[in-house]
Amino acid sequence: MKYRISKLIYTAGAAALLLGMGSCKKDYTDPSSVPSDQAFTTSQTLTAVATGLQRTYTAGRASSLFNRITLDGLLTNQYTVINQGNIAEYQLGQGGGTVDGTNTILGGLWTSSNKIIYDADQVIAGAAGLGDRGYASGLVAYATIMKALALGDLAMYWEKVPAGIGERVTFVDRADAYTRAIAAINAAQAGIAATPITAGFLANIPSGIDIPNTLNALKARYSLFLGNYSEALAAANAVDLTKRSVFSFNTVNLNPVFETSTSTNNVVSAAANFGLPAGLQPDPNDRRIRFYQTAAYASRIAGFDSAAASARPIYLPGEITLIKAEAYARMTPPDLANALIELNKVITKQPSADPFGVGAGLPPVVLTTQQAILDEIYRQRSIELALSGLRLEDMRRFNRPLTERKRNFLPYPFLERDNNPNTPADPAF
Amino acid sequence: MSLRLLSKLFRFRQHLMLLVLLGCSLAGLGQVRITGKVTDEGGTGRPGVSVMIRNSGTGTATDATGNYSLSTDLRPGRYTLVFSAVNSKSVESNVEVGSASSYTVNATMRQDALSLDEVVVTGVSAGTTRRSLGNYVATVNAADLTRGATGNVLAALQGKTAGAQIVQNSGDPAGGMSVRLRGVSSILSSSEPLYIVDGVIMNNSTNRVTNTQNSYDGNNFVGNIGQNRMVDINPDDIERIEVLNGAAAAAIYGSRANAGVIQIFTKRGKTGAPQVTFSTSVMSSSLREKIGVNQAPVKFGGSPDVFTQDLITNIGTAQNPALATNTTAVTRYDYQDYIFRTATGTDNTVAVSGGTDKTKYYLSGSYFYNQGIIRNTDFRRFNFRANIDQTLNNVVSFNLGLNYINSNANEKPDGNSFFSPMNSVTILGNFHDIFARDANGNLKAVGERGRVNPVSIIEDFKQGQETNRVLANMGLKVKPFKGLSIDYTLGIDNYTQNGRTFIPPFTYNVSTAFFGGAAGLDPTLNGYASTASNQFFQINNELNANYQFNITPSLGSTTQVGYSVQYERNRYSMLQGRGLSPFIETVNGASTVLPSIDDRSELSVSGVFVQQNFRFRNKLFLTGAVRVDGSSVFGENQRNQTYVKASGSYVLSEESFFREALPWWNTFKIRAAYGESGNLTGIGAYERFNTYTSAPYLNRLALTGRSRLANEDVKPERQAELELGADLSFFKDRLGLTFNWYDKRVNDLLISRQMAPTTGFSSLLDNFGSLENKGVELVLTGAPVRTKDITWQVTAIYNRNRNKVLEVGRALTLFSTNPGAPVALLEGYPVGVFYGTYFATDANGNQIKNASGFPQIERGTQVDPTTVTPGRDGTTGLPTGTTLRKVIGDPNPDWTGSLVNELRYRKLNLRVQLDAVQGVDVWNADWRTRQGVGNGEVAEQEHRGVLPRGYINSVYAIEEWRIDDGSFVKLREVSLSYNFGKVKFLSDLTLSLSGRNLISWDKYKGYDPEVNAAGQSTLLRGIDFGAVPIPRTFRFGINARF
């Protein structure tokens, strides 16, 4: 009896002990991520979030960069769809009413643009708290480039843009996005002017981006789109045309256009003559044809998407020169002489004279009327800036006929429309 | 002090007295031997019948011939022997123990259509008979699990239990299985039931240790592909499986049982001489049916070397698209002959069991090997088990179970990529000589598109995984005095799953997206290798106390209290690289190291419950329970969730008036159950936190905000289910009918609800909306013939479930998926419907065609996701406006069912099982691809001019074209066996020949509509995209005992 009872106590004790093994702890934290409220408190995490913006903008098929290049290429006939199994590309290639709010390419561009603006604002606000002003000015400027590109992408493809970030945001004219982008650039430039960017900051972000020149280049681009020609000219003149500013890629993070389109021969192919109509097609001796197109791939895509680690310029020196030409040509009163000088700089540029090797290498042109100069600027932009995502905006600005494009503005993604009652009506075309 | 309390105290003292008496009376015992034979109605000995002396804890089981022998210490007096067996009514016999030392008690068992006296454990702590249950619990026995020519326990369960839709998602030898009990019960998390093996919660997750390429990321993009870990269980070790469909009884298991419970009991030793069971079998599997391929003598366009495919390739410009109309003569190939083979396999188990009164054991070892019907794939499993039961004394008993498993699979890439065996031949015009080699002896590219040559995949790709797993359980049962029992169970499930993937560098142009080096064979990109490991550890503790006493002789009470704690930890790590050096298969050979993955998670769940049951005589039963649960994955304010349940049953046929009035109506039981449960592991361990995740980018650190915002105070889903049912049997239990009706509603549904991207996020993880499953289940059993020589047993199961998403708002949630399936969540529609573009039709329902004879996509104005106004051009009558969308298909079947006929003539046994799944749609991505690239039969019609050139191009983008009829009736299992009985030194010998998935009657245009390329995904179902079809299997087996 005694033996039995003691055994019972032992077993009960053993059971209690075992039970204790599975403790009741309920608070576990994720060791592999940073809580949102702590991500904007140190210079290291702020820099990493800013680098994350570049990642969102450029990495992979879901990136803004891929979506923007593909979207613009398809809507402006620079790309031909070669497999209609890729439904989003196919819809854009068909254009018109076939493009709707379910399209993942336009949905992706919309979503990542807003995400970049949301996080860039937090980085810029977080940088204000840093003691090292030279580090902070770099951080603000770097994040501002991503924010400006995101705002610009919204304005280039949608007629109305969100007025900000938040619940049930209202929509404003797309010009407002360019204005906001320029305001952000001005603020970033003021910061750099007060305290130049430290080398320590630049070492912490991916190499390739020339921050001061990119800020001016984007300011010139968006000022031109807004019709502020003197600002555009001033900003363009501030850009050092010998410098390169690129989104880098490597064998781990591949150039997304190469990975998805060039290499697969299965999504899109580069159209002959840059998709330009008769009368605007390139001179057969134009050396940019060979730069942008190849026979090495059935997709014929070359240029900045010719290899896995091909860097993609954020702006081209040729764009800056053509911004100057266009600003001269459009200002009141027009300065056609200077416009022609700048235009001929691009037409006569030898590939070897361009930091990226983009050069027409053609004899200069003689044009006398404003319209003739503008037409030539459009042709030169179409070729020099092929597949850079700017063509749709150019087509509208140069009043090209609607038949040359598959859509004038994009419809709003269903994701926005279904969840925000302030989403405007879709444009008819 | 109240009177009631006083009486309670008094009763407690009585028990104490009893305990003391029990201890003191040990002196009067004497050794007694009871023997006998148990037969069925035909006089044949019944093996495996449990024989228990009531209230003594002593028992044994009959041997192969139906004889039993029981030796124990008994005081003189009257004892009741209880004989019970599966599918039979229990029989009781009294024995008066006097001075003699040996007694004989024989019994005859009668088949019971409803198994009302079968003991059920699931959902109750101490075993209870089915009679008293207020909810439905199905039991499947060993004999039914091992006859179906499969080594996978879940496959063996197909069609055998009401309310379950069990789908084999892949025909791979270790292919994943999905089990849905009463429909999908969650959207965000797994809808798979809780698996319990001998008290251990068994992990059944699908871990991606192979197919590790980044193109597979994202659960709602690709799904949950590959093996799930129930594949580790050896069906031969299983004694029986209990399936609990509803929430009503889940209170006992806590809130992990939202999607039902499948409890597996393995075989245990029985008192008697050691018994050795040996079973061996050989299997042969093959493709059930090839699909037709294009036999046209020509292709469109030029040389096959230049074009991978021909039907929809645009040779025009963006402004003026055009298709090639010239043709080139080609040789056509059927690549199916190459990738498929007739596969062989073997399944062997040796088990030894036996024991004394106090110590019982069951030991087994098994070896299973099966080849896949895809060349160079196989699955091998070693499985060892030891189950020991030890009675220490009248108060304490102890049991231990240990199961070690080693499983190893040689795989090929999963269907979702274009470099899987199935897709590599689907995505190719069948005019390429894939075996042709260049001057250096290297394989050649298959056209211009950078596709992978199928020969590379079959011969050179190496992919496989290995799992080492230990399942251990320990149980302690203490019965301090009559009526009280305390059970403690400790279970551990621990496994490591290691995978390896190797794509060798290609010698020809393969796209970088498929891990080739593109046209220039870039050595930094060409080839891919990875190694991944998933380590899982889980421990569960359950402590239950059960007190049973009679308030009055006719009114009994059972009170149960329980406490449980579970903890689980998972570590996943993966190394990968590309740009491989020749000859090296490991990541060490990679010139480009890709980002590695290091995922760690921990979670714990705990709960307490009280359950009270009253029974009045043997006919009225009432149960109520309350459970409080908490889980670490949910917000701190949501740690204590309370769930209630109540159930009742009334066995009307126990009333004397009923028996007298309707003597042919043996059983009439009605029951009702209501239960609540939660989903305490409904989100991942850290999903409620808003964080920035880290990843290297261009050699710098990048932190990226999630696109999903989470409500940090999110709470578990809460399910409430009402189940009503009846069990009826007639004509001496020869006809039985079970009927269940249920209404299951999941509220506070966990959804990643869509958000306007202008908020900075695309979705919000929160409790939002609800989900409803309503349905009926019918089980009809009959024994039309039951004579000594011939028996004929019929079982028919019918299940109907209607699933609906409610209160999620009018917004459309459309998922972009890897196979292009437009899977949607829409208010008022079932989970996972296909929502997309469709054919324009006229008032008569005929397709509208243009002047070229091409069908048109519907256009007009989309008013909201489910309301459209089609537009028509005034002059041509063709559709105009924007592209319209609607629900075009539903992967949830209207009904499922099965019909089993079992015929016995003397010792010859034939069992035939038909399974039906009706009213279901499949997203047949592969069929469309075959037409687009030119190897399908519609393509052949276009080549031959039966269809106008451009027909396929015109319909290719219309999503409705990919919706296929997935309804089928399958000859699931046929088994013919002959029992020789005692043969020479063998005490029993059975030979069997069986077949599985022999015939499918369907209108499906692919191989087999029973498929899901998205694997075990809750949301993505009914998708055919490169999944290996389920083979037809034949098996010959020998089962011997000695």
Chai-1 contact restraints between the chains, C-beta under 6 A:
chainA,res_idxA,chainB,res_idxB,connection_type,confidence,min_distance_angstrom,max_distance_angstrom,comment,restraint_id
A,M1,B,G23,contact,1.0,0.0,6.0,A-B,restraint_1
A,R4,B,N393,contact,1.0,0.0,6.0,A-B,restraint_2
A,T11,B,V396,contact,1.0,0.0,6.0,A-B,restraint_3
A,A15,B,L476,contact,1.0,0.0,6.0,A-B,restraint_4
A,A15,B,Y488,contact,1.0,0.0,6.0,A-B,restraint_5
A,L18,B,L490,contact,1.0,0.0,6.0,A-B,restraint_6
A,L19,B,N541,contact,1.0,0.0,6.0,A-B,restraint_7
A,G22,B,I539,contact,1.0,0.0,6.0,A-B,restraint_8
A,G22,B,N541,contact,1.0,0.0,6.0,A-B,restraint_9
A,G22,B,V565,contact,1.0,0.0,6.0,A-B,restraint_10
A,G22,B,Y567,contact,1.0,0.0,6.0,A-B,restraint_11
A,C24,B,S606,contact,1.0,0.0,6.0,A-B,restraint_12
A,K25,B,S604,contact,1.0,0.0,6.0,A-B,restraint_13
A,K26,B,S632,contact,1.0,0.0,6.0,A-B,restraint_14
A,Y28,B,E602,contact,1.0,0.0,6.0,A-B,restraint_15
A,Y28,B,S632,contact,1.0,0.0,6.0,A-B,restraint_16
A,D30,B,Y686,contact,1.0,0.0,6.0,A-B,restraint_17
A,P31,B,R600,contact,1.0,0.0,6.0,A-B,restraint_18
A,S33,B,T691,contact,1.0,0.0,6.0,A-B,restraint_19
A,S33,B,T693,contact,1.0,0.0,6.0,A-B,restraint_20
A,V34,B,T691,contact,1.0,0.0,6.0,A-B,restraint_21
A,V34,B,Y692,contact,1.0,0.0,6.0,A-B,restraint_22
A,P35,B,T691,contact,1.0,0.0,6.0,A-B,restraint_23
A,S36,B,N690,contact,1.0,0.0,6.0,A-B,restraint_24
A,A39,B,Y692,contact,1.0,0.0,6.0,A-B,restraint_25
A,A39,B,L703,contact,1.0,0.0,6.0,A-B,restraint_26
A,A48,B,L701,contact,1.0,0.0,6.0,A-B,restraint_27
A,A48,B,A702,contact,1.0,0.0,6.0,A-B,restraint_28
A,A48,B,L703,contact,1.0,0.0,6.0,A-B,restraint_29
A,V49,B,L703,contact,1.0,0.0,6.0,A-B,restraint_30
A,T51,B,Y697,contact,1.0,0.0,6.0,A-B,restraint_31
A,T51,B,R700,contact,1.0,0.0,6.0,A-B,restraint_32
A,T51,B,A702,contact,1.0,0.0,6.0,A-B,restraint_33
A,G52,B,A702,contact,1.0,0.0,6.0,A-B,restraint_34
A,G52,B,L703,contact,1.0,0.0,6.0,A-B,restraint_35
A,G52,B,T704,contact,1.0,0.0,6.0,A-B,restraint_36
A,R55,B,Y697,contact,1.0,0.0,6.0,A-B,restraint_37
A,R55,B,A702,contact,1.0,0.0,6.0,A-B,restraint_38
A,N77,B,A318,contact,1.0,0.0,6.0,A-B,restraint_39
A,N77,B,Q319,contact,1.0,0.0,6.0,A-B,restraint_40
A,T80,B,T317,contact,1.0,0.0,6.0,A-B,restraint_41
A,T80,B,A318,contact,1.0,0.0,6.0,A-B,restraint_42
A,I82,B,N314,contact,1.0,0.0,6.0,A-B,restraint_43
A,Q84,B,I312,contact,1.0,0.0,6.0,A-B,restraint_44
A,Q84,B,Y956,contact,1.0,0.0,6.0,A-B,restraint_45
A,Q84,B,A957,contact,1.0,0.0,6.0,A-B,restraint_46
A,Y90,B,A957,contact,1.0,0.0,6.0,A-B,restraint_47
A,G97,B,G881,contact,1.0,0.0,6.0,A-B,restraint_48
A,G97,B,T882,contact,1.0,0.0,6.0,A-B,restraint_49
A,T98,B,T883,contact,1.0,0.0,6.0,A-B,restraint_50
A,D100,B,T882,contact,1.0,0.0,6.0,A-B,restraint_51
A,D100,B,T883,contact,1.0,0.0,6.0,A-B,restraint_52
A,T102,B,L814,contact,1.0,0.0,6.0,A-B,restraint_53
A,T104,B,S816,contact,1.0,0.0,6.0,A-B,restraint_54
A,W110,B,P757,contact,1.0,0.0,6.0,A-B,restraint_55
A,T111,B,P757,contact,1.0,0.0,6.0,A-B,restraint_56
A,T111,B,S762,contact,1.0,0.0,6.0,A-B,restraint_57
A,N114,B,P757,contact,1.0,0.0,6.0,A-B,restraint_58
A,N114,B,T758,contact,1.0,0.0,6.0,A-B,restraint_59
A,Y118,B,G760,contact,1.0,0.0,6.0,A-B,restraint_60
A,D119,B,G705,contact,1.0,0.0,6.0,A-B,restraint_61
A,P162,B,T758,contact,1.0,0.0,6.0,A-B,restraint_62
A,I165,B,G760,contact,1.0,0.0,6.0,A-B,restraint_63
A,E167,B,T759,contact,1.0,0.0,6.0,A-B,restraint_64
A,V169,B,T758,contact,1.0,0.0,6.0,A-B,restraint_65
A,P206,B,L698,contact,1.0,0.0,6.0,A-B,restraint_66
A,P206,B,R700,contact,1.0,0.0,6.0,A-B,restraint_67
A,S248,B,L698,contact,1.0,0.0,6.0,A-B,restraint_68
A,T251,B,T524,contact,1.0,0.0,6.0,A-B,restraint_69
A,T251,B,T592,contact,1.0,0.0,6.0,A-B,restraint_70
A,V252,B,T592,contact,1.0,0.0,6.0,A-B,restraint_71
A,V252,B,L594,contact,1.0,0.0,6.0,A-B,restraint_72
A,N253,B,L698,contact,1.0,0.0,6.0,A-B,restraint_73
A,E259,B,T512,contact,1.0,0.0,6.0,A-B,restraint_74
A,E259,B,A513,contact,1.0,0.0,6.0,A-B,restraint_75
A,S263,B,S511,contact,1.0,0.0,6.0,A-B,restraint_76
A,S263,B,T512,contact,1.0,0.0,6.0,A-B,restraint_77
A,S263,B,A518,contact,1.0,0.0,6.0,A-B,restraint_78
A,T264,B,G450,contact,1.0,0.0,6.0,A-B,restraint_79
A,T264,B,S511,contact,1.0,0.0,6.0,A-B,restraint_80
A,T264,B,A513,contact,1.0,0.0,6.0,A-B,restraint_81
A,N265,B,E448,contact,1.0,0.0,6.0,A-B,restraint_82
A,N265,B,R449,contact,1.0,0.0,6.0,A-B,restraint_83
A,N265,B,G450,contact,1.0,0.0,6.0,A-B,restraint_84
A,N266,B,R449,contact,1.0,0.0,6.0,A-B,restraint_85
A,A271,B,T317,contact,1.0,0.0,6.0,A-B,restraint_86
A,A271,B,A318,contact,1.0,0.0,6.0,A-B,restraint_87
A,A296,B,A519,contact,1.0,0.0,6.0,A-B,restraint_88
A,Y297,B,A519,contact,1.0,0.0,6.0,A-B,restraint_89
A,A298,B,E448,contact,1.0,0.0,6.0,A-B,restraint_90
A,A308,B,L525,contact,1.0,0.0,6.0,A-B,restraint_91
A,L415,B,Q754,contact,1.0,0.0,6.0,A-B,restraint_92
A,E416,B,A756,contact,1.0,0.0,6.0,A-B,restraint_93
A,E416,B,P757,contact,1.0,0.0,6.0,A-B,restraint_94
A,D418,B,A811,contact,1.0,0.0,6.0,A-B,restraint_95
A,D418,B,L812,contact,1.0,0.0,6.0,A-B,restraint_96
A,N419,B,Q754,contact,1.0,0.0,6.0,A-B,restraint_97
A,N419,B,M755,contact,1.0,0.0,6.0,A-B,restraint_98
A,N419,B,A756,contact,1.0,0.0,6.0,A-B,restraint_99
A,N419,B,A811,contact,1.0,0.0,6.0,A-B,restraint_100
A,N420,B,A756,contact,1.0,0.0,6.0,A-B,restraint_101
